[in-house]
Amino acid sequence: MPDARARLASVEIGGHAPVAVMGVLNVSPESFHRGSVYRDDDAVLRAALEMVGAGAALVDVGARSTAPYLATAISEAEETDRLTRAVAALAGKLPVPVSADTPRPAVARAALEAGARVLNDVSGLAEPALAREVARHGASLIAMAAPGPGRPVTTPLDTVHALLADALARARAAGIADERVVLDPGIGFFRDGPLAWHEWDVAVLAGLPALGRLGRPLCVGVSRKSFIGALTGRLDPADRLAGSLAATAAAVLGGAALVRTHDVRETVDAVRVAERLREATP
């Protein structure tokens, strides 16, 4: 994989930097993993500080479930209220940057104004206005490969590569410098392709080194996702920690530079072991 480097706010990603771990903190009661949901400002701050103490380099806040297999739509106004309240509860109180997880331009604007310094976008910058908000606020970006209308689906790696290349081109067109962009292959989001969804995710995870040709560090989120349940028979996300750690190690061995997780302490250990093995591989 090329020696790609980026900065997500103050955090160096890729290059010779250690693999970074991003903690997932949800204020969306409809999220697929109920153990990641926090209901009030004090609980949000306590959870974030625990993540930082366990080794999180960033904290990613989500206010709306983006799981593609759940009917969890909420209004833009409700997402804005949830997300800005949580971001404001954390900004300036953590020694690490806060990331806002939303694909909606107006919600992103409010979160960035509330103190988020990174935008985590699961839409692949489907709306040009979203990229413009990132550029206008001087924020950093995690852009995910995302299926959608008019976006052709072929083989897993070819599809993901093409979608990430398109997202990167949109970021550049909006004036977002490459060094502020990290790419995410979208594990768990491709439910209607030519393969069963869990086979798709396995193929992408196994093929991560090929995505290094894009020249950007990779963020991988496998934490407690449904493909792990399909492989292990663990239907409840609460039972998928061991599988998540195995998939995380595979992602690091494949070149991931940033790992997004619900379980920071355990994931940091898995990342450090896998990272050392990656360094020792001829």
C-alpha positions as a printed Julia matrix, in Angstrom:
282×3 Matrix{Float64}:
   0.0     0.0     0.0
   1.35    3.48   -0.82
   2.67    5.56    2.06
  -0.48    7.68    2.11
  -0.82   10.23    4.88
  -3.62   12.49    6.05
  -4.57   14.62    9.01
  -8.0    14.4    10.56
  -7.94   17.67   12.47
  -4.88   17.22   14.73
  -4.54   13.45   14.25
  -2.03   12.06   11.76
  -3.42    9.1     9.84
  -1.31    6.72    7.77
   2.34    7.1     6.84
   4.5     6.15    9.8
   1.85    7.04   12.38
   0.37    4.27   14.52
  -2.98    2.93   13.38
  -5.54    5.23   14.97
  -8.7     4.09   16.73
 -11.92    6.11   16.53
 -14.55    5.56   19.21
 -18.2     5.37   18.13
 -20.66    7.25   20.32
 -24.34    7.29   19.36
 -27.17    9.48   20.56
 -29.63    7.69   18.27
 -31.89    5.28   20.2
 -32.62    3.42   16.96
 -28.96    2.41   16.41
 -28.38   -1.27   15.68
 -26.05   -1.71   18.68
 -27.98   -0.46   21.68
 -24.88   -0.67   23.86
 -23.39    2.28   21.94
 -26.27    4.66   22.71
 -26.04    7.43   25.34
 -29.07    9.47   26.33
 -27.94   12.66   28.07
 -25.07   15.13   27.99
 -23.36   13.8    31.1
 -23.46   10.23   29.84
 -22.12   11.35   26.45
 -19.19   13.14   28.06
 -18.4    10.27   30.44
 -18.45    7.75   27.61
 -16.23    9.92   25.41
 -13.7    10.46   28.17
 -13.61    6.71   28.82
 -12.91    6.14   25.12
 -10.08    8.65   25.17
  -8.67    7.05   28.3
  -8.76    3.68   26.55
  -6.79    5.01   23.58
  -9.25    6.64   21.16
  -7.57    9.23   18.93
 -10.94   10.62   17.81
 -14.56   10.3    18.93
 -17.23    9.95   16.24
 -20.73   11.08   17.19
 -23.79    9.83   15.34
 -27.35   11.03   15.83
 -29.15    8.9    13.24
 -28.7     5.23   12.48
 -27.21    4.68    9.03
 -27.66    0.89    9.04
 -29.07    0.2     5.55
 -31.29   -2.67    6.69
 -33.21   -0.72    9.37
 -36.17    1.62    8.96
 -34.71    4.37   11.12
 -35.35    7.62    9.25
 -35.68   10.75   11.36
 -36.21   14.35   10.33
 -33.35   16.7     9.54
 -34.44   18.91   12.44
 -34.32   16.05   14.94
 -30.93   14.88   13.71
 -29.6    18.44   13.93
 -30.86   18.85   17.48
 -29.42   15.52   18.63
 -26.06   15.91   16.93
 -25.34   19.54   17.81
 -26.25   18.95   21.45
 -23.86   15.99   21.69
 -21.06   17.73   19.81
 -21.4    20.81   21.98
 -21.24   18.61   25.09
 -17.85   17.29   23.92
 -16.14   20.08   21.99
 -13.48   21.76   24.08
 -13.79   19.12   26.8
 -11.88   16.32   25.08
  -8.15   16.22   24.26
  -9.01   14.64   20.9
 -11.05   15.87   17.91
 -14.79   15.27   17.64
 -16.14   13.82   14.39
 -19.75   14.25   13.25
 -21.36   11.33   11.42
 -23.94   12.7     8.97
 -24.52   12.86    5.19
 -26.88   15.86    5.4
 -25.38   19.27    4.51
 -27.5    21.33    6.91
 -26.84   18.93    9.78
 -23.13   18.91    8.96
 -23.05   22.72    8.98
 -24.64   22.84   12.43
 -22.32   20.17   13.82
 -19.21   21.87   12.47
 -20.36   25.17   13.92
 -20.91   23.39   17.26
 -17.29   22.28   17.33
 -16.88   19.13   15.25
 -13.61   19.16   13.3
 -14.12   16.05   11.17
 -17.09   15.01    9.04
 -17.76   11.31    8.63
 -19.94   10.96    5.52
 -21.54    7.62    4.59
 -22.96    8.96    1.31
 -19.76    9.34   -0.73
 -20.47   13.09   -0.95
 -23.71   12.44   -2.8
 -24.7    16.08   -2.23
 -22.14   18.66   -3.43
 -23.28   21.0    -0.65
 -21.87   18.59    1.91
 -18.36   18.87    0.46
 -18.73   22.64    0.35
 -19.55   22.73    4.07
 -16.42   20.7     4.86
 -14.29   23.02    2.73
 -15.87   26.19    4.13
 -15.17   25.14    7.72
 -11.65   23.88    7.01
 -12.69   20.49    8.37
 -11.33   17.05    7.61
 -13.33   14.32    5.87
 -13.92   10.59    6.02
 -15.7     9.71    2.76
 -17.31    6.3     2.42
 -18.07    4.21   -0.65
 -21.85    4.18   -0.84
 -24.28    2.43   -3.17
 -27.01    4.57   -4.64
 -29.09    5.39   -7.72
 -26.95    5.64  -10.84
 -23.93    4.13   -9.13
 -23.13    0.87  -10.95
 -22.35   -2.26   -8.94
 -19.99   -4.88  -10.37
 -17.43   -6.85   -8.39
 -16.85   -5.8    -4.77
 -13.36   -4.34   -5.19
 -14.02   -2.71   -8.57
 -17.24   -1.15   -7.27
 -15.73    0.15   -4.06
 -12.65    1.46   -5.86
 -14.78    3.36   -8.39
 -17.07    4.82   -5.73
 -14.16    5.97   -3.58
 -12.44    7.5    -6.6
 -15.64    9.42   -7.36
 -15.93   10.64   -3.76
 -12.3    11.76   -3.8
 -12.9    13.66   -7.03
 -15.9    15.42   -5.48
 -13.82   16.4    -2.46
 -11.11   17.82   -4.7
 -13.66   19.73   -6.78
 -14.94   21.38   -3.59
 -11.44   22.47   -2.62
 -10.79   19.88    0.11
  -7.09   19.05    0.09
  -6.16   15.38   -0.27
  -4.24   15.49    2.99
  -7.53   16.14    4.82
  -9.3    13.11    3.3
  -9.51    9.51    4.5
 -11.54    6.91    2.58
 -13.84    4.17    3.94
 -14.77    1.08    1.86
 -18.28    0.89    3.34
 -18.32   -2.46    5.1
 -21.94   -3.35    5.83
 -23.58   -0.97    3.37
 -23.8    -3.07    0.2
 -26.9    -5.19    0.67
 -28.17   -5.62   -2.9
 -25.12   -6.52   -4.97
 -24.38   -9.62   -7.05
 -23.08  -11.42   -3.93
 -24.7   -12.1    -0.59
 -24.0    -9.06    1.58
 -21.71  -10.9     4.0
 -19.69  -12.38    1.11
 -19.34   -8.87   -0.31
 -17.96   -7.58    2.98
 -15.5   -10.46    3.26
 -14.26   -9.82   -0.28
 -13.72   -6.12    0.39
 -11.99   -6.76    3.7
  -9.7    -9.35    2.12
  -8.94   -7.0    -0.79
  -8.06   -3.86    1.16
  -4.48   -3.66   -0.16
  -5.83   -3.08   -3.68
  -7.66    0.05   -2.48
  -4.31    1.56   -1.54
  -3.94    2.55   -5.2
  -6.29    5.44   -4.44
  -3.45    7.08   -2.53
  -5.47    7.87    0.6
  -5.4     6.25    4.04
  -8.24    3.84    4.71
 -10.72    3.9     7.57
 -12.41    0.57    8.26
 -15.47    0.04   10.45
 -16.34   -3.58   11.17
 -17.44   -3.23   14.78
 -20.3    -5.62   15.64
 -21.66   -5.46   12.08
 -24.09   -7.93   10.61
 -21.56   -9.72    8.38
 -19.84  -10.85   11.57
 -23.16  -12.17   12.8
 -23.63  -14.04    9.53
 -20.18  -15.63    9.77
 -20.4   -16.56   13.44
 -24.11  -17.15   13.97
 -24.19  -14.39   16.59
 -27.47  -12.65   15.84
 -27.26  -10.15   18.71
 -24.7    -7.36   18.11
 -23.87   -7.54   21.82
 -22.34  -10.98   21.17
 -20.06   -9.96   18.31
 -17.02   -8.53   20.09
 -14.69  -11.48   19.41
 -15.61  -11.53   15.72
 -15.17   -7.77   15.53
 -11.65   -8.02   16.92
 -10.73  -10.73   14.43
 -12.05   -8.62   11.55
 -10.23   -5.58   12.93
  -6.93   -7.47   12.96
  -7.53   -8.52    9.36
  -8.23   -4.91    8.39
  -4.99   -3.7     9.97
  -3.02   -6.46    8.27
  -4.65   -5.32    5.02
  -3.43   -1.77    5.49
  -6.16    0.07    7.41
  -4.82    3.26    8.98
  -7.91    4.12   11.04
 -10.33    1.74   12.75
 -13.81    2.81   13.87
 -15.17    0.85   16.84
 -17.71    0.67   19.65
 -15.18   -1.1    21.89
 -12.1     1.09   22.17
 -10.09   -0.67   24.87
 -10.29   -4.13   23.33
  -9.82   -2.82   19.81
  -6.69   -0.86   20.7
  -5.09   -4.1    21.92
  -6.08   -5.98   18.76
  -4.81   -3.13   16.58
  -1.43   -2.96   18.31
  -0.83   -6.71   17.93
  -1.91   -6.74   14.28
   0.11   -3.61   13.6
   3.25   -5.23   14.98
   2.69   -8.29   12.8
   2.18   -6.03    9.77
   5.46   -4.29   10.47
   7.25   -7.64   10.73
   5.84   -9.03    7.49
   8.5    -9.2     4.76
